[in-house]
Amino acid sequence: MTAFPTPRADLLTPQRLLWASVVVAVVTIALKTLAWLLTDSVGLLSDAMESFVNLASAIFALVMVTIAQRPADEDHPYGHHKAEYFSSGFEGILIIAAALGIVWAASHRIFNPRPVQAIGWGLALSVVSSALNGLLAWVMFRAARTHRSIALEADAKHLVTDVWTSAGVVVGIGAVAWTGWLWLDPLVAIGVALNILKEGFALLWRSSQGLMDEALEPELQETIQQTLARFDRAILRFDHVITRRSGQRRFIDLHMHLPANMTLGEAAGLRSDIEQALIAAVPGLRASIQLLPVDVEPVLDDGAGLPVTEAKAG
């Protein structure tokens, strides 16, 4: 069996995929709004409202990704990578706002139910729009892993939420047509809103952790330790290993203790070898290694402005 070819990373850039997300959002807004107008279903209305959120999120993500890829400058010497976290947080806020709007619209229909019309056409339009969102989300998830882009990942997760939303609406509207229970329509809409709320708060939490300089994932930290262990521990000692994430970029700072009689050229060459090994093991890593003699410990800041000599590691 012939496997589908993997799209080239240089073709599926974050900007191109987010432009595609904008186009797909406009198309799905048109399809879902038409479905709502044909059926007068509050469930389909909630589905259409989330597509407006998709459009706003994709536009904001496009702006933030463009900013994140700017090179470092005098005011931002570490680059602009964290701009993507603003995109993810903004998307989370929009998702929560959309969910609250859906609950408000659906709660009125519970006490004042209205018949649903032209169900077949409405469901067909909803299914087509969901297929578009699902295909784009699949492509974006693959590209997000390649480019290590939280903005792409957040937009893909939002699209997946939209697909599940549409699936719930389709099931709910189908149940209304089968049972004649009109109150199922707003009940499904409220259930969809609760699911959207969960996704919105998850995005907000992840964005906040990124802005707080969260450490690298445990599996990457284990990879770093395994890479350092490949070097001769008889003459080397590593300590004060600190990692953090900043958008697409990953950072590591550590101290490397060497024999005092080693020449500066030898020490620099060994440090270069270790930096290259770390970068090869963890893509997107920027390593900063401080050289110290084995019998010297660094003076650190305890966070309150007081100097503290680091304890000697074994």
N, C-alpha and C positions, 0 to 999 in steps of 0.2 A: 504494500500500500504506500502510495506517495504522500509524504507529510506536507502540510502547508508550509510554505517558506516563511521564515521569521522576518518581519519587516526591519529594514535597516534603521538603526538608531538615529542616524543623521537625517533621515526623512521624517521620522516621527518625533520631532522636537516638541518640547512643552508648548511653545508658542503656536505651532501648527495644530496641535491637538486641541488646544483651548479655543482657537479660531473655529475648529470643527465643532466643538462643544457649543459655541455661540450659534452657529448655523443650525445645528440639530435642535437646540432649545427653541429657536424661532419656529422651526417646522413643527415641533411637538406642541408648542403653544397654539398654533393654528389648528392642528388636528384635535387636540383635547378641548379647546374652546368650542369648536364645531360640534364635538360629541356632546358637550354640556348643553349647547343651544338646542340640539335635536331632542335630547332626552329630558331636560330639566331636572337632572339628577344632581343632588348636592354632593354625592360621592365623586362624580366626574368633575364637578366644580372644584372640589378639593384637589383632584389630580391636576387640573389645569393651573391652579394657584401655585402648586409646587414647581411647575415648569417655568413660571415667571421667576421664581427663586433661582432655578437652574441658570436662566439667562443672566440675571444680575451677578450670580456667583462666578460664572465663566468670564464675564467681562472684567470683574475685579481681579480674579486670578490671573488673567492675561496681563493686566497692568503690573501686578506684584511680581510675576515671574520675569517680566521684562526688567523691572528694577533689580531683582535679585541677581541677574546676570551681568550687571554693570561691574566693571573692574574695581579693585580697591583704589581709594583715593586718599587724600590727606585727611579728610574728615572721617573716613571709614576705612582705616588701614587693614581691617580684617575682611573687607568686602561687604556686600549687601545681601548675603544669603538669607538672613532672617526675615526678609520681606515676605517670603513664602508663608511664614507662620501667621502673618496678618491676614493673608488670603484665606487660610484654613479657618482661622477664628471668625472672620467676617462671614464665611459660608455657614459656620455653625450658628451664628446669631440669626442669619436669614432663615435657616431651617427652623429654628425655634419660633421665629415670628410667623412663618407660614403655618406651622402646626397650631399655634394659638388662633390664627385666623380661621383655620378649618374647624376647630372646635366651636368657635363662636357661630360660624355659619350653620354648622350641623345641629347645634343645640336647639335652634329655633325650629328646625324641621321635625325634631322628635315630637314636639307638642302640636305641630301643625303640618302633618305629613301631606305630601302631594304626589299624585300618580307619576310614574316614569313612562316616557313615551319613546318610540323608535329605538328600542333597546338594541336590536341587532346592529344597526348602523353605529350607534354609540360605542358598543363594545368592540366592533371591528376597528374603528378609528383609534381606540385606546390601545388595542393590541399592536397595531402597526407602530404607534409612537413608542411603545415599550420595547419593541424589537430594535428600533433605532438606538434608544438609550442603552440597551443591554449590549449591543455590538460595540458602541463607542466606549462604554465602561470597560469592556474586556481589553480593548486596545490600549486604553489609558492606564490600566493596572500594569500591563506589561512594560509600557514606557516609563511609568513611575519608578519601577524597580531599576530599570536601566539608568535613568537620569537621577535617581535618588531625590525625587521631587515630591514634597509633601503637598504642594498645591495640586499637582496632577492626581495624587492619591485621594485627596479630599474631594476633588470634583468627581472622580470615578466612584467613590463611595456614595456621593450624593446621587449620582445617576442610578446606582444599584438600588438605593432607597426608593428612587422614583419608580423603578421597575417593580419592586415589591408593593409599592403603593398602588400601582395600576393593577397588579395581579389581585390584590385585595378588593379593589373596586369592582373588577370584572366578576369576581366570585360573588360579591355582595349584590350587584345589580342582577346577576343571573338568579340569585336566590329570591330577590324581590319578584322577578318575573315568574318564577316557579311557584312561590307560595302566596303571592299577593300581599305579603306583609310589608307595607310601605315604610314602617319604622326601621326596617333593616338598612335602608339606604343611608340615613344619617348615622346609624350606629356603626356601620362600616367606616364611614368618614371619620368618626371619632377614634376608632381603632387605628386607622391609618395615621392620624395625627399623633397618637401616643408613640407609635413606632418611629415617626419622624423626630419627635422630641428626643428620644433616646439617642439617635444618631447625631443630632445637633449638639447635645451636651458632650458626647464623646469627642467630637471635633474640637470643641472649645477646650476640653481638658488636654488634648494632645498638643494643641497650639500653645497653651500656657506652659506646658512642660518644655517645649522647644525654646521658648523665650527665656526660660529659667536655666538655660545651659545644662540640660539633662545629659547624663553620661551616655556613652555608646551602649548599644544593646549587649546583653550578657554574652551572646555567642561571638560578637566581635571582640569583646574584651578577652575572651578565652583564646581567640585567634592571635591576638597581640601577645598574650603570655606565652603561647606556643612558639611564636616567632622569636621572641627574646630568648627563650630557652635553647634555641639552636646555637647560640653563641657561647663561647667558652666561659663557664662560670668560675673557672679557677682564677682568672685574671679580671673578670668583670663582675660588677654588682649593680643591679638596677633598683631604684626605689623612687618614691614620690611620683608614681605613675598616675596621671590624671587625664581623663578623656572628656570630651564634650561634643555635642552636635550643634551645627549652625546651618540649617537648611540643607543644601546639597553637600556642604563641606563638613569634614570630620577632623577633629584636632586631638593631638596627644602631646602631653608634656611629661618629661621624665628626667631623672638624674642618672648618669652613668658614671660609676666610680672605677678608676683605672689605677694601675701601679704608678707611683710618683716618678719612677725612672723612665717611663715611656716618653718618647719624644712627641712634640706637638704634632708633627706630621703623621706619625703612626696613629695617634689618638684621633686625629681628624679623619684619616682614612677609614679607621674602624667605625667611627660614628657615621660616615657616609654609607658604609655597607649596611649598617643597621637601619638607617633611615630608608634606604632603597628597599630593604626586605619588608619593612613595615608597610610602605606605600604599595608594594606589590601584593601584600596579603590583604590589605583593607583599601579598596578603591576610594579615591576622594579624600584620603588622609593627608593631613599636614602635620609632620612630626617636628617637635622642637626638643632637642636633647642637650642638656647642660653637662659638660665634662667636669669631673671633680676627682682629686686623688682619693685613694681608698680610705685614708685616715682623716678626711675632712667632711664635715656634715654641713649642709646649707642652713642659713638662718632664714626662717620663714616668718610670715605675718600670721598671728593667731586669729585675725579677723577683727580685732579690737585695736589694731595699730601697735601691738606689743611684739617684739622679736622673740621667736622661740626657735631653739636649735632642734632640728629633727632628730628623733631617736635613730640609732644605727640599726639598719635592717640586717638580718642574718643571711 
